Amino acid sequence: MEIVCIETSFVSLLVSTPSRNLITAANPQLTRDWWQVRRGSFHCMTSDQTLAEVSRGESEQAQQRLAALADLPSLPITLEAGNLAAEFLSTGALPAAARADAVHLAVASIAQADYLLTWNCRHLANAQILRRLARQRDRSGWVLPTVCTPMELMGERAHETGPDH
């Protein structure tokens, strides 16, 4: 079974309050659809980095985020993951301010996750950053997961999540 590592932005949208704005409502709905329809097709896990991040903020929302992740195994931030995150940052592909994002990617890499599931398109599901990291991966021998959004990981069952199903 393929391994999916759940990142903070995913779980934040999973438990977010639905919006009436069609543009902003789409991503949380896609996230909930993935969680209901596709989660069982993968071995899902999260990380201590994600748990630390989702525990911050408004108390009720933090409790909902933590509850959503409660049954998932959590990957620790090991020294190896910290060192790999530092290597990612040293490439210049990720800005220094994206250290937490580098940790998410490093932890998923060390765990040999197949996918890092995120809505963070600024630093993680970003084609330019991933291209730069892939070039360095080829030189350094890193193993990187496929970083993607729930929309990209809906698979052949995506048609089942529409209003008719």
MISELUM-778679 format. One line per field, with one value per residue: x, y, z of N, C-alpha, C, O in turn; residue number from 1; residue in three letters. Coordinates in Angstrom, 1 decimal. Layout:
N
n.xx: X, ...
n.yy: Y, ...
n.zz: Z, ...
ca.xx: X, ...
ca.yy: Y, ...
ca.zz: Z, ...
c.xx: X, ...
c.yy: Y, ...
c.zz: Z, ...
o.xx: X, ...
o.yy: Y, ...
o.zz: Z, ...
n: NUM, ...
res: ALA, ...
***
This chain:
165
n.xx: 0.8, 0.5, 2.2, 1.1, 1.9, 0.5, 0.3, 0.3, -1.4, -3.3, -4.8, -5.8, -7.5, -9.3, -10.8, -11.9, -14.2, -17.0, -17.1, -19.0, -18.2, -17.6, -15.0, -13.2, -14.4, -13.9, -11.4, -11.4, -13.6, -12.7, -10.7, -12.1, -13.5, -11.4, -10.5, -12.7, -13.2, -10.8, -8.8, -8.7, -7.4, -4.7, -1.8, -1.9, -0.1, 1.3, 3.3, 5.4, 6.0, 3.8, 1.8, 2.6, 2.3, -0.5, -1.6, -1.5, -3.0, -6.5, -8.3, -10.6, -10.6, -8.0, -8.2, -10.0, -8.4, -6.3, -7.8, -8.6, -6.3, -5.7, -5.7, -3.6, -0.3, 2.6, 5.4, 8.6, 10.7, 13.7, 17.3, 18.5, 16.4, 16.3, 18.8, 18.6, 16.5, 18.0, 19.8, 18.0, 17.2, 19.7, 20.1, 18.8, 16.5, 14.3, 13.2, 14.8, 12.9, 11.1, 11.6, 10.1, 8.5, 10.5, 11.2, 8.8, 9.0, 11.4, 11.0, 9.0, 10.5, 12.6, 11.0, 10.3, 8.0, 5.4, 3.9, 3.5, 1.0, -0.5, -1.7, -0.1, 1.0, 2.8, 5.4, 5.7, 4.0, 4.9, 5.8, 8.1, 9.9, 10.0, 11.1, 13.7, 14.6, 14.5, 16.5, 18.7, 18.3, 19.0, 21.7, 22.5, 21.4, 19.0, 15.9, 12.8, 9.4, 6.4, 5.1, 2.0, -1.4, -4.6, -6.4, -4.8, -4.4, -6.7, -7.2, -8.5, -11.0, -12.1, -14.3, -16.4, -17.0, -18.5, -21.6, -23.6, -23.1
n.yy: -1.2, 2.2, 5.0, 7.9, 11.0, 13.3, 16.7, 19.9, 22.0, 20.5, 19.1, 21.4, 22.5, 20.3, 20.4, 22.9, 25.6, 25.5, 27.6, 30.1, 31.2, 30.3, 29.9, 29.8, 27.7, 25.3, 24.0, 23.1, 21.3, 19.5, 18.4, 17.2, 15.3, 13.7, 12.7, 11.1, 9.4, 8.5, 8.1, 5.5, 4.0, 4.2, 4.1, 6.1, 8.7, 11.1, 13.8, 14.7, 17.4, 18.4, 17.8, 19.6, 22.0, 22.1, 22.2, 24.7, 28.0, 29.0, 27.4, 25.6, 24.9, 23.9, 21.6, 20.1, 19.7, 18.2, 16.0, 14.9, 13.8, 12.0, 9.1, 8.5, 7.3, 9.0, 10.6, 11.1, 14.0, 13.5, 13.6, 13.0, 13.8, 16.5, 17.3, 16.7, 18.5, 20.9, 20.6, 20.8, 23.4, 24.7, 24.5, 26.6, 26.5, 26.5, 29.1, 30.5, 31.1, 29.1, 26.9, 25.1, 24.0, 22.7, 20.8, 19.2, 18.1, 16.7, 14.9, 13.3, 12.3, 10.8, 8.8, 7.5, 8.0, 7.8, 9.9, 13.4, 15.0, 18.0, 21.4, 23.5, 25.5, 27.4, 26.8, 24.0, 22.2, 23.2, 23.8, 25.0, 25.1, 22.3, 21.3, 22.4, 21.1, 18.5, 18.4, 18.7, 16.5, 14.4, 14.7, 14.4, 12.1, 11.9, 10.7, 11.6, 12.3, 12.3, 15.3, 16.7, 17.9, 17.2, 17.1, 16.2, 13.7, 12.2, 10.1, 7.4, 7.3, 9.8, 10.8, 9.9, 11.6, 13.7, 15.8, 14.0, 11.6
n.zz: 0.0, -0.8, 0.7, 2.3, 3.5, 5.6, 5.6, 7.3, 6.1, 4.7, 6.7, 8.0, 6.2, 6.0, 8.3, 8.3, 8.4, 6.2, 3.3, 1.8, -0.5, -3.7, -4.9, -2.7, -1.3, -2.7, -2.3, 0.5, 0.2, -1.7, -0.2, 2.0, 0.4, -0.6, 1.8, 2.6, 0.4, -0.7, 1.2, 2.4, 0.5, 0.9, 3.1, 5.6, 7.3, 9.6, 10.8, 13.6, 13.3, 11.9, 13.8, 15.8, 14.6, 13.9, 16.4, 17.3, 17.5, 17.4, 20.0, 19.7, 17.0, 16.8, 18.4, 16.8, 14.5, 15.6, 16.5, 14.1, 13.1, 15.0, 14.8, 13.2, 12.5, 13.8, 12.5, 13.7, 14.2, 13.3, 13.8, 11.4, 9.7, 10.3, 9.4, 6.6, 6.0, 6.3, 4.2, 2.1, 2.3, 1.9, -0.8, -1.9, -3.2, -1.5, 0.5, 3.5, 5.4, 5.1, 6.7, 8.3, 6.3, 4.8, 6.7, 6.8, 4.2, 4.5, 6.6, 5.4, 3.3, 4.5, 5.7, 3.5, 2.2, -0.3, -1.1, -0.3, 1.0, 0.5, 0.7, 0.5, -1.7, -2.0, -1.0, -1.1, -2.8, -5.4, -8.5, -9.5, -7.4, -6.7, -9.1, -8.9, -6.6, -7.5, -9.4, -7.8, -6.2, -7.9, -8.1, -5.4, -4.5, -3.0, -1.8, -2.7, -1.9, -3.9, -4.2, -3.7, -4.2, -2.7, -4.9, -7.0, -6.2, -6.4, -8.1, -10.1, -9.1, -8.9, -10.2, -8.7, -6.7, -7.3, -7.5, -8.2, -6.9
ca.xx: 0.0, 1.3, 2.3, 0.8, 2.2, -0.4, 0.9, -0.6, -2.4, -4.3, -5.7, -6.4, -8.7, -10.2, -11.7, -12.3, -15.7, -17.3, -17.2, -20.1, -17.5, -17.3, -13.6, -12.5, -15.0, -13.5, -10.3, -11.8, -14.5, -11.9, -10.0, -13.0, -13.8, -10.3, -10.5, -13.8, -13.2, -9.5, -7.9, -8.6, -6.5, -3.3, -1.4, -1.7, 0.6, 1.6, 4.6, 5.5, 6.0, 2.4, 1.1, 3.0, 1.6, -2.0, -2.0, -1.5, -4.1, -7.8, -8.4, -11.5, -10.1, -6.8, -8.7, -10.5, -7.3, -5.6, -8.7, -8.6, -5.0, -5.4, -5.5, -2.5, 1.0, 3.3, 6.8, 9.4, 11.7, 15.0, 18.5, 18.6, 15.4, 16.8, 20.0, 18.1, 15.8, 19.0, 20.3, 17.0, 17.3, 21.0, 20.0, 18.2, 15.1, 13.3, 13.7, 15.1, 11.7, 10.3, 12.3, 9.1, 8.2, 11.6, 11.1, 7.8, 9.5, 12.5, 10.4, 8.3, 11.6, 13.2, 10.1, 10.1, 6.6, 5.2, 3.3, 3.4, -0.2, -0.5, -2.3, 0.9, 1.5, 3.9, 6.7, 5.8, 3.4, 5.3, 6.5, 9.5, 10.7, 10.2, 12.1, 15.1, 15.0, 14.7, 17.8, 19.7, 18.1, 19.7, 23.1, 22.7, 20.8, 17.9, 14.6, 11.8, 8.1, 5.7, 4.4, 0.8, -2.6, -5.7, -7.0, -3.9, -4.3, -8.0, -7.1, -9.5, -12.3, -12.4, -15.6, -17.4, -17.1, -19.4, -22.9, -24.5, -22.6
ca.yy: 0.0, 3.4, 5.8, 9.3, 11.8, 14.4, 17.9, 20.8, 22.7, 19.5, 18.9, 22.6, 22.6, 19.2, 20.7, 24.3, 25.9, 25.7, 28.9, 30.3, 31.7, 29.1, 29.8, 29.3, 26.5, 24.2, 23.2, 22.3, 20.2, 18.4, 17.8, 16.3, 14.2, 12.8, 12.0, 10.2, 8.5, 7.9, 7.8, 4.1, 3.4, 4.5, 4.0, 7.5, 9.1, 12.5, 14.0, 15.5, 18.8, 18.7, 17.9, 20.8, 23.2, 22.1, 22.4, 26.2, 28.8, 28.9, 26.2, 24.6, 24.5, 23.1, 20.3, 19.4, 19.3, 17.1, 14.8, 14.3, 13.1, 11.1, 7.7, 8.3, 7.3, 10.2, 10.4, 12.0, 14.8, 12.9, 14.3, 12.8, 14.7, 17.9, 17.5, 16.7, 19.8, 21.9, 20.4, 21.3, 24.9, 25.1, 24.5, 27.9, 26.2, 26.9, 30.2, 30.2, 31.3, 27.9, 25.8, 24.1, 23.2, 21.8, 19.7, 18.3, 17.3, 15.8, 13.8, 12.4, 11.7, 9.8, 7.7, 6.9, 8.2, 7.9, 11.2, 14.4, 15.6, 19.4, 22.6, 24.6, 25.6, 28.4, 26.2, 22.5, 21.8, 24.3, 23.2, 25.5, 24.6, 20.9, 21.1, 22.7, 20.1, 17.2, 18.4, 18.4, 15.1, 13.6, 14.8, 14.1, 10.8, 12.0, 10.1, 12.6, 11.9, 13.1, 16.4, 16.9, 18.4, 16.2, 17.0, 15.4, 12.3, 11.6, 8.9, 7.1, 7.4, 11.2, 11.1, 9.5, 12.6, 14.8, 15.9, 12.8, 10.4
ca.zz: 0.0, -0.9, 1.9, 2.2, 4.7, 5.7, 6.0, 8.1, 5.3, 4.4, 7.9, 8.3, 5.3, 6.3, 9.4, 8.2, 8.2, 4.8, 2.9, 0.8, -1.7, -4.5, -5.1, -1.5, -0.8, -3.5, -1.8, 1.6, -0.2, -2.3, 0.9, 2.6, -0.5, -0.6, 3.2, 2.7, -0.7, -1.1, 2.3, 2.7, -0.5, 1.3, 4.5, 5.9, 8.5, 9.7, 11.5, 14.8, 12.8, 11.6, 15.1, 16.5, 13.9, 14.0, 17.8, 17.5, 17.0, 18.1, 20.7, 19.2, 15.7, 17.1, 18.9, 15.7, 13.7, 16.3, 16.5, 12.7, 13.0, 16.2, 14.5, 12.2, 13.1, 13.6, 12.2, 14.5, 13.5, 13.7, 13.5, 10.0, 9.0, 10.5, 8.5, 5.3, 5.8, 6.2, 2.9, 1.2, 2.4, 1.4, -2.2, -2.3, -3.8, -0.5, 1.3, 4.9, 6.1, 4.9, 7.4, 8.7, 5.1, 4.5, 7.7, 6.3, 3.1, 4.9, 7.3, 4.5, 2.5, 5.4, 5.9, 2.2, 1.8, -1.7, -1.4, 0.7, 0.7, 1.0, 0.0, 0.5, -3.0, -2.0, -0.8, -1.2, -4.1, -6.2, -9.6, -9.7, -6.2, -6.9, -10.2, -8.4, -5.7, -8.2, -10.0, -6.7, -5.8, -8.9, -7.7, -4.0, -4.2, -2.1, -2.2, -2.5, -2.2, -4.9, -3.4, -4.4, -3.5, -2.8, -6.3, -7.8, -5.7, -6.3, -8.8, -11.0, -8.5, -8.8, -10.8, -7.8, -5.7, -7.8, -6.8, -8.5, -6.3
c.xx: 0.9, 1.2, 2.0, 1.1, 1.4, 0.3, -0.2, -1.7, -3.5, -5.3, -6.4, -7.7, -9.7, -11.2, -12.2, -13.8, -15.9, -17.5, -18.4, -19.5, -17.1, -15.8, -12.9, -13.2, -14.5, -12.5, -10.7, -12.7, -13.7, -11.1, -10.9, -13.4, -12.6, -10.3, -11.5, -13.7, -11.9, -8.6, -7.7, -7.7, -5.0, -3.1, -1.0, -0.9, 0.8, 2.9, 4.4, 5.4, 4.6, 1.6, 1.4, 2.3, 0.1, -2.5, -2.0, -2.8, -5.4, -8.0, -9.3, -11.1, -8.8, -7.2, -9.3, -9.4, -6.6, -6.5, -8.7, -7.4, -4.8, -5.1, -4.3, -1.2, 1.7, 4.8, 7.6, 10.3, 13.1, 16.1, 18.7, 17.6, 15.8, 17.9, 19.5, 17.3, 16.9, 19.6, 19.3, 17.1, 18.6, 21.0, 19.5, 16.9, 14.0, 14.0, 14.0, 13.9, 10.8, 10.9, 11.3, 8.7, 9.3, 11.6, 10.0, 8.3, 10.6, 12.0, 9.8, 9.4, 12.2, 12.3, 9.8, 8.6, 6.5, 4.7, 3.4, 2.1, -0.4, -1.3, -1.3, 1.6, 2.6, 5.3, 6.8, 5.2, 3.6, 6.2, 7.9, 10.4, 11.0, 11.2, 13.5, 15.5, 15.2, 16.1, 18.9, 19.6, 18.9, 21.2, 23.4, 22.2, 19.7, 16.7, 13.5, 10.4, 7.5, 4.9, 3.2, -0.4, -3.6, -6.3, -6.1, -3.9, -5.7, -8.1, -8.3, -10.9, -12.8, -13.8, -16.7, -17.7, -18.0, -20.7, -23.8, -24.1, -22.6
c.yy: 1.2, 4.3, 7.3, 10.0, 13.0, 15.6, 18.9, 21.4, 21.7, 19.4, 20.2, 22.8, 21.5, 19.6, 22.2, 24.4, 26.1, 27.2, 29.0, 30.8, 30.4, 28.8, 29.2, 28.0, 25.2, 23.3, 22.4, 21.1, 19.1, 17.7, 16.8, 15.1, 13.2, 12.0, 10.9, 9.1, 7.8, 7.5, 6.3, 3.3, 3.5, 4.3, 5.5, 7.7, 10.6, 12.6, 14.8, 17.0, 19.2, 18.8, 19.2, 22.0, 23.2, 22.3, 23.9, 26.8, 28.6, 27.5, 25.2, 24.1, 23.5, 21.7, 19.5, 18.9, 18.1, 15.8, 14.1, 13.5, 12.0, 9.7, 7.4, 8.2, 8.6, 10.0, 11.5, 12.9, 14.4, 13.9, 14.2, 13.7, 16.1, 18.2, 17.6, 18.0, 20.9, 21.8, 21.0, 22.9, 25.4, 25.2, 25.9, 27.7, 26.7, 28.1, 29.8, 30.3, 30.0, 26.7, 24.7, 23.3, 22.3, 20.6, 18.7, 17.4, 16.3, 14.6, 12.8, 11.6, 10.5, 8.6, 7.0, 6.9, 8.3, 9.3, 12.1, 15.2, 17.0, 20.3, 23.7, 24.7, 26.7, 27.8, 24.7, 22.0, 22.9, 23.8, 23.7, 25.0, 23.1, 20.5, 21.3, 21.6, 18.8, 17.2, 18.1, 17.0, 14.1, 13.6, 14.3, 12.7, 10.8, 11.2, 11.1, 12.0, 12.7, 14.1, 16.8, 17.4, 17.2, 16.0, 16.2, 14.0, 11.7, 10.3, 8.7, 7.2, 8.9, 11.5, 10.7, 10.6, 13.8, 14.8, 14.7, 11.6, 10.5
c.zz: 0.0, 0.4, 1.6, 3.5, 4.6, 6.3, 6.6, 7.3, 4.9, 5.5, 8.3, 7.4, 5.5, 7.3, 9.4, 8.0, 6.8, 4.5, 1.8, -0.6, -2.5, -4.7, -3.9, -0.9, -1.5, -2.8, -0.5, 1.2, -0.9, -1.2, 1.7, 1.7, -0.5, 0.7, 3.2, 1.6, -0.9, 0.0, 2.5, 1.6, -0.2, 2.7, 4.8, 7.2, 8.5, 10.4, 12.7, 14.4, 12.5, 12.9, 15.9, 15.9, 14.0, 15.5, 18.2, 17.0, 17.9, 18.7, 20.1, 17.9, 15.9, 17.5, 17.7, 14.8, 14.3, 16.3, 15.1, 12.5, 14.0, 15.9, 13.6, 13.0, 12.8, 13.5, 13.0, 13.6, 14.0, 13.3, 12.0, 9.2, 9.1, 9.5, 7.0, 5.0, 5.6, 4.8, 1.9, 1.2, 1.8, -0.1, -2.8, -3.0, -2.8, 0.3, 2.8, 5.7, 6.0, 5.6, 7.8, 7.5, 4.7, 5.5, 7.2, 5.2, 3.5, 5.7, 6.4, 3.6, 3.3, 5.6, 4.6, 1.8, 0.3, -2.0, -0.1, 0.3, 1.3, 0.2, 0.0, -0.8, -3.1, -1.9, -1.0, -2.5, -5.1, -7.3, -9.7, -8.6, -6.4, -8.0, -9.7, -7.5, -6.4, -8.9, -9.0, -6.2, -6.6, -8.5, -6.3, -3.6, -3.2, -2.7, -1.8, -2.7, -3.3, -4.0, -4.2, -3.5, -3.6, -4.2, -7.2, -7.4, -5.6, -7.1, -9.7, -10.4, -8.3, -9.2, -9.8, -6.7, -6.1, -7.2, -7.1, -7.7, -4.8
o.xx: 1.9, 0.1, 2.7, 0.6, 1.4, 0.8, -1.3, -2.8, -4.7, -6.5, -7.5, -8.7, -10.9, -12.4, -12.9, -14.4, -15.2, -18.1, -18.6, -20.1, -16.3, -15.3, -12.1, -12.5, -14.6, -12.6, -10.3, -12.7, -14.0, -10.9, -10.4, -13.5, -12.9, -10.1, -11.3, -13.9, -11.9, -7.7, -6.5, -7.3, -4.2, -4.0, 0.0, -1.2, 0.5, 3.7, 3.4, 4.9, 4.2, 0.8, 0.5, 1.8, -0.4, -3.6, -2.5, -3.5, -5.2, -7.9, -9.0, -11.2, -8.7, -6.6, -9.1, -9.5, -6.3, -6.0, -8.7, -7.4, -3.8, -4.3, -4.0, -1.0, 1.5, 5.4, 7.2, 10.6, 13.5, 15.9, 19.1, 18.0, 15.7, 18.0, 20.0, 17.4, 16.6, 19.9, 19.7, 17.1, 18.6, 21.9, 19.7, 16.2, 13.0, 15.1, 13.3, 13.7, 9.8, 10.8, 11.5, 8.4, 9.0, 11.9, 10.2, 8.1, 10.6, 12.4, 9.9, 9.2, 12.4, 12.8, 9.1, 8.1, 7.4, 5.1, 3.2, 2.2, -0.3, -1.6, -1.6, 2.6, 3.2, 6.2, 7.9, 6.0, 2.7, 7.3, 8.9, 11.6, 12.1, 11.9, 14.4, 16.7, 16.1, 16.7, 19.8, 20.5, 19.5, 21.9, 24.5, 22.5, 19.3, 16.6, 13.4, 10.2, 8.0, 4.1, 3.3, -0.3, -3.4, -6.6, -6.7, -3.4, -5.9, -8.9, -9.1, -11.9, -13.8, -14.5, -17.9, -18.6, -18.3, -21.0, -24.8, -24.8, -22.3
o.yy: 1.3, 4.3, 7.8, 9.5, 13.8, 15.5, 18.7, 21.5, 22.2, 19.6, 20.2, 23.3, 21.7, 19.2, 22.6, 23.5, 26.9, 27.9, 28.0, 30.7, 29.6, 27.7, 28.2, 27.4, 24.1, 22.1, 21.3, 20.0, 17.9, 16.5, 15.6, 13.9, 12.0, 10.8, 9.8, 7.9, 6.6, 6.7, 5.9, 2.2, 3.0, 4.2, 6.0, 7.0, 11.3, 11.6, 15.5, 17.8, 20.3, 19.7, 19.8, 22.9, 24.3, 22.6, 24.3, 26.2, 28.2, 26.5, 24.0, 22.9, 22.5, 20.7, 18.3, 17.8, 17.1, 14.7, 12.9, 12.5, 11.3, 9.0, 6.3, 8.9, 9.2, 9.3, 12.6, 12.5, 14.9, 14.8, 15.2, 14.3, 16.9, 19.3, 18.4, 18.6, 21.8, 22.8, 21.7, 23.5, 26.5, 25.8, 26.2, 28.7, 27.2, 28.0, 28.9, 29.5, 29.9, 25.6, 23.6, 22.1, 21.2, 19.5, 17.5, 16.2, 15.2, 13.5, 11.5, 10.5, 9.5, 7.5, 6.0, 6.0, 8.9, 9.9, 11.6, 15.9, 17.1, 20.0, 24.8, 24.0, 26.9, 28.1, 24.2, 21.5, 23.5, 23.3, 22.9, 24.7, 22.6, 19.6, 20.5, 21.2, 18.0, 16.2, 17.4, 16.4, 13.2, 12.6, 13.7, 12.2, 9.8, 11.0, 11.4, 11.3, 13.8, 13.6, 17.2, 17.3, 16.3, 14.9, 15.4, 13.1, 10.7, 9.5, 9.6, 7.1, 9.1, 12.4, 11.2, 10.4, 14.7, 13.9, 14.5, 10.6, 9.6
o.zz: 0.7, 1.0, 0.7, 4.6, 3.6, 7.4, 6.4, 7.7, 4.8, 5.3, 8.8, 7.9, 5.3, 7.2, 10.3, 7.6, 6.1, 5.2, 1.1, -1.6, -2.0, -4.7, -4.0, -0.1, -1.0, -2.7, -0.3, 1.8, -0.6, -1.3, 2.0, 2.2, -0.5, 0.7, 3.8, 1.9, -1.2, -0.2, 2.8, 1.9, -0.9, 3.6, 4.3, 8.2, 7.5, 10.4, 13.0, 15.2, 13.0, 13.1, 16.5, 16.6, 14.2, 15.7, 19.2, 16.3, 19.1, 18.0, 19.9, 17.6, 15.2, 17.1, 17.7, 14.3, 13.7, 16.2, 15.1, 11.7, 14.0, 16.6, 13.3, 14.0, 11.8, 14.3, 13.0, 12.5, 15.1, 12.6, 11.3, 8.2, 8.2, 9.0, 6.3, 3.9, 4.8, 4.2, 0.9, 0.1, 1.2, -0.7, -3.9, -3.3, -3.2, 0.6, 3.3, 6.7, 6.7, 5.1, 7.6, 7.6, 4.2, 5.1, 7.3, 5.2, 3.0, 5.5, 6.6, 3.3, 2.8, 5.6, 4.6, 1.2, -0.3, -3.1, 1.0, -0.7, 2.6, -1.0, -0.5, -1.1, -4.2, -2.7, -1.2, -3.4, -5.6, -7.0, -10.0, -8.8, -6.2, -7.9, -10.0, -7.5, -6.0, -8.9, -9.2, -5.8, -6.1, -8.7, -6.1, -2.6, -2.6, -3.9, -0.6, -3.7, -3.6, -3.2, -5.4, -2.3, -4.4, -4.6, -8.0, -8.2, -4.9, -6.8, -10.0, -11.1, -7.7, -8.7, -9.9, -5.9, -5.3, -6.4, -6.4, -7.9, -4.1
n: 1, 2, 3, 4, 5, 6, 7, 8, 9, 10, 11, 12, 13, 14, 15, 16, 17, 18, 19, 20, 21, 22, 23, 24, 25, 26, 27, 28, 29, 30, 31, 32, 33, 34, 35, 36, 37, 38, 39, 40, 41, 42, 43, 44, 45, 46, 47, 48, 49, 50, 51, 52, 53, 54, 55, 56, 57, 58, 59, 60, 61, 62, 63, 64, 65, 66, 67, 68, 69, 70, 71, 72, 73, 74, 75, 76, 77, 78, 79, 80, 81, 82, 83, 84, 85, 86, 87, 88, 89, 90, 91, 92, 93, 94, 95, 96, 97, 98, 99, 100, 101, 102, 103, 104, 105, 106, 107, 108, 109, 110, 111, 112, 113, 114, 115, 116, 117, 118, 119, 120, 121, 122, 123, 124, 125, 126, 127, 128, 129, 130, 131, 132, 133, 134, 135, 136, 137, 138, 139, 140, 141, 142, 143, 144, 145, 146, 147, 148, 149, 150, 151, 152, 153, 154, 155, 156, 157, 158, 159, 160, 161, 162, 163, 164, 165
res: MET, GLU, ILE, VAL, CYS, ILE, GLU, THR, SER, PHE, VAL, SER, LEU, LEU, VAL, SER, THR, PRO, SER, ARG, ASN, LEU, ILE, THR, ALA, ALA, ASN, PRO, GLN, LEU, THR, ARG, ASP, TRP, TRP, GLN, VAL, ARG, ARG, GLY, SER, PHE, HIS, CYS, MET, THR, SER, ASP, GLN, THR, LEU, ALA, GLU, VAL, SER, ARG, GLY, GLU, SER, GLU, GLN, ALA, GLN, GLN, ARG, LEU, ALA, ALA, LEU, ALA, ASP, LEU, PRO, SER, LEU, PRO, ILE, THR, LEU, GLU, ALA, GLY, ASN, LEU, ALA, ALA, GLU, PHE, LEU, SER, THR, GLY, ALA, LEU, PRO, ALA, ALA, ALA, ARG, ALA, ASP, ALA, VAL, HIS, LEU, ALA, VAL, ALA, SER, ILE, ALA, GLN, ALA, ASP, TYR, LEU, LEU, THR, TRP, ASN, CYS, ARG, HIS, LEU, ALA, ASN, ALA, GLN, ILE, LEU, ARG, ARG, LEU, ALA, ARG, GLN, ARG, ASP, ARG, SER, GLY, TRP, VAL, LEU, PRO, THR, VAL, CYS, THR, PRO, MET, GLU, LEU, MET, GLY, GLU, ARG, ALA, HIS, GLU, THR, GLY, PRO, ASP, HIS
***
